[in-house]
Amino acid sequence: MEHTSSNILIPVRLSDGLTVEAVYFGSGTLCLSTQAGCALGCPFCASGARGLLRNLTIGELEKQVEQAREKGIKPLRLTLSGIGEPLHNSDVVIAFLEKCRKNRQSVSVTTTGVDLGALARLLPLDHNGVALSLHAGTAAVHHRLVPHGPPFEQVWDLLQDIWPGLSHRRRKKISVNYLLLQGINDADDEISELVNRLRPFPEMTLHLLQYNKVAGSPFSAPPAERQESIYRALFAAGINVRRANRWRIQPAGGCGTLFLQGLPI
């Protein structure tokens, strides 16, 4: 099974009774969790609702792949974009990337960039992409959406420092995630600030993501016409912008929709 018409949610039970979730996207990508829970506490995200319980081991990352294969899934790509912040488990994540590279398995990483030292280590490595989940054009909005994330200005400063030393191919593997949230980061001024941030990095891709509703969440996506207007404005400004594909807007396909289950709270 290499392609499906819908996403497949794969609960993976760990030895201590916790259950993390992995997702197989119909495009051929298997999304893996790197932690049991998450310490970042982003208000729109279900994955950190219980806080951080622990890091996963490299064996537990591999177990998620094994259980997918037991279901007949043959992933073309892996992405560390599930439950947890990969850079809070950076030694395991980097070791997993190296092991996958030796096995010729393509892996990408989604991170807030919270550990700037680990981010500096990660960006030049042989990965299939690093997506920075920033969701803002200004520091104030970034702090509201990623309250325990890295200092906003320092992320951009790090990119400025590292960018000249990256090959053209490596630069094209780095992207920014922007989850559109109505009334929070969808104003014209915020989008204009985002354009200004991205202009020094012409090879970088901006992923304009659509919010998938989580039960009990006060957040919502802007109306479709507003999302289209923002996309057109970014495109007109020369930004390499992409919209979420059809698998990302399905259940379990959006940012922060996975849950940690198992041990009592």
Helices and strands as residue ranges (DSSP letters): E 8-13, E 19-24, E 29-32, E 35-37, E 52-55, H 58-70, E 77-80, G 86-89, H 90-102, E 106-111, H 116-122, E 130-133, H 139-145, H 152-162, G 163-165, H 168-171, E 174-180, H 188-198, E 205-210, H 224-236, E 240-243
